[in-house]
Amino acid sequence: MCSSDPPDYVVMVRNLYNDNNTILNNLQTLYTLAERYSEIGHSNFIQDRVMAHKQHAYFLRSTLKGEEQ
């Protein structure tokens, strides 16, 4: 493979999945802090983002399911 070739799509999706999990972990920490300090508006916003990223994780995981060998 030449260095200018794009990475395999499985590698790209796996990287997206891992990065999405990092974001989810950060959002969960942020949500805990928002709840602790009674930042209701922020915690609602963060919870919406958590749900969106969980959905992204599901889609990415299902894409990878048949490709992991």
C-alpha positions in Angstrom: 0.0 0.0 0.0 1.3 3.4 -1.0 1.4 6.0 1.8 -1.1 8.1 -0.1 -3.7 5.4 -0.2 -6.6 5.9 2.1 -6.9 3.4 5.0 -9.2 0.5 4.7 -12.8 1.3 5.6 -12.8 -1.2 8.5 -9.9 0.7 10.0 -11.7 4.0 9.6 -14.9 2.7 11.1 -13.0 1.1 14.0 -11.3 4.4 14.7 -14.6 6.2 14.6 -16.1 3.7 17.0 -13.2 4.1 19.4 -13.3 7.9 19.2 -17.0 7.8 19.7 -16.5 5.7 22.9 -14.0 8.3 24.2 -16.6 11.1 23.6 -19.3 9.0 25.4 -17.0 8.5 28.4 -16.3 12.3 28.5 -20.0 13.1 28.2 -20.9 10.7 31.0 -18.3 12.5 33.3 -19.6 15.9 32.2 -23.2 14.7 32.9 -22.3 13.6 36.4 -20.7 17.0 37.1 -23.7 18.9 35.7 -26.1 16.8 37.9 -23.9 17.3 41.0 -24.0 21.1 40.6 -27.8 21.1 39.6 -27.1 22.4 36.1 -30.4 21.1 34.8 -30.3 22.7 31.4 -26.7 21.5 30.8 -27.5 18.0 32.0 -30.5 17.8 29.7 -28.4 18.9 26.8 -25.6 16.5 27.7 -28.1 13.6 28.0 -29.4 14.3 24.5 -25.8 14.2 23.2 -25.2 10.9 25.1 -28.2 9.3 23.5 -27.1 10.5 20.0 -23.6 9.1 20.6 -25.0 5.8 21.8 -27.0 5.5 18.6 -23.8 6.3 16.6 -22.0 3.5 18.6 -24.8 1.1 17.7 -24.5 1.9 14.0 -20.7 1.7 14.0 -20.8 -1.6 16.0 -23.3 -3.1 13.5 -21.1 -2.0 10.6 -18.1 -3.7 12.2 -19.9 -6.8 13.2 -19.4 -8.8 10.0 -16.0 -7.3 9.3 -14.0 -8.3 12.4 -12.0 -11.4 11.6 
